[in-house]
Amino acid sequence: ATSVGRTPASFSPEIFAMVRNISESVIIPIAGLILTFIACYELIQLIIDHNNLANFETWIFFKWVFKTFVAVMLITNTFNITMAVFDVAQHVVNASGGIIAGNTAIDASGLEALEETLQGMDLGPLIGLLLQSFVVQIIVYGRMIEIYLMVSLAPIPFSTFANREQNQIGQNYLRSLFALGFQGFLIIICVGIYAVLVQSLAFTDDIIADIWGIMGYT
């Protein structure tokens, strides 16, 4: 829960500040250009939709101004919106982690036996075990890097919400963002399942097979 429940801002404040600076300095101007094109295209569509001005109504301009205003607000508050997604995901992860925290402990005697066996192993097998356990860290760090990459480009898909034909890009992006945020929750569920499975694990002299059994459960 501690590892997967951290928001992008708390995971690495330095990287987060860099990503935010790049997004606001480089990506938002590009999103502004895209929004300008979309707003102009949307205005043209609103006008010609009414039988090429044969049935023209002035209220469509108010509709266009409102939609453009909302689109601009979305772009300028992109980071607040994306961080809100991960704040919600963090709350869910922490809440679920608190529920299963009492069931993840391995028996103390089993840990002592594991430690004694590891003490007697050679350097080569120990390095192999280190690489196996490192896979878990790769998953955690890889997920956070993917979050940083997704967040850095957020203004561009957000700029497509102003157009009914192109807003699928923004909707798909939000779906991906929520999926990425709630990956942490799914990892917590997997840990809960793992905690039940690992209770039946018995350490033997074949520590390599035992560790691979643990990795198989993981």
Residue pairs with C-beta under 8 A, 6 or more apart in sequence:
1 93
1 94
1 96
1 97
1 98
1 101
1 188
2 97
3 140
4 93
4 140
4 143
4 183
4 184
4 187
4 188
5 90
5 93
5 94
5 97
5 184
6 90
6 144
7 83
7 86
7 87
7 90
8 16
8 19
8 83
8 86
8 144
8 147
8 148
8 151
9 16
9 83
11 144
12 144
15 148
16 148
19 148
19 151
19 152
20 79
22 152
23 78
23 79
23 151
23 152
23 153
23 154
23 155
24 79
27 152
27 153
27 154
27 155
27 156
28 75
28 76
28 78
28 155
30 155
30 156
31 75
31 78
31 155
31 156
31 158
31 159
32 75
32 159
34 156
34 159
34 160
35 68
35 71
35 72
35 75
35 159
35 162
38 71
38 159
38 160
38 162
38 163
38 166
39 64
39 68
39 71
39 162
41 163
42 64
42 67
42 68
42 162
42 163
43 64
46 60
46 63
46 64
47 53
47 56
47 60
50 56
50 57
50 60
67 162
68 162
70 161
70 162
71 158
71 159
71 161
71 162
74 81
74 158
74 159
74 161
75 155
75 158
75 159
78 154
78 155
78 158
79 151
79 154
81 154
81 158
82 151
82 154
82 177
85 177
85 178
85 181
86 147
86 181
88 181
89 178
89 181
89 182
89 184
89 185
90 184
92 182
92 184
92 185
93 184
93 185
93 188
96 185
96 188
96 189
96 192
97 188
100 188
100 191
100 192
100 195
103 192
103 195
103 196
104 191
104 192
104 194
104 195
106 198
106 199
106 201
107 199
110 201
110 202
110 203
113 203
114 203
114 207
114 210
117 203
117 205
117 207
118 126
118 129
118 207
121 207
125 207
125 208
128 208
129 208
129 211
132 211
132 212
132 215
135 215
136 218
139 187
143 180
143 183
143 184
146 180
147 180
147 181
150 173
150 176
150 177
150 180
154 173
154 177
157 169
157 170
157 172
157 173
157 174
158 170
158 173
159 170
160 166
160 167
160 168
160 169
160 170
161 167
161 170
194 217
194 218
197 217
198 214
198 217
201 210
201 213
201 214
201 217
203 210
204 210
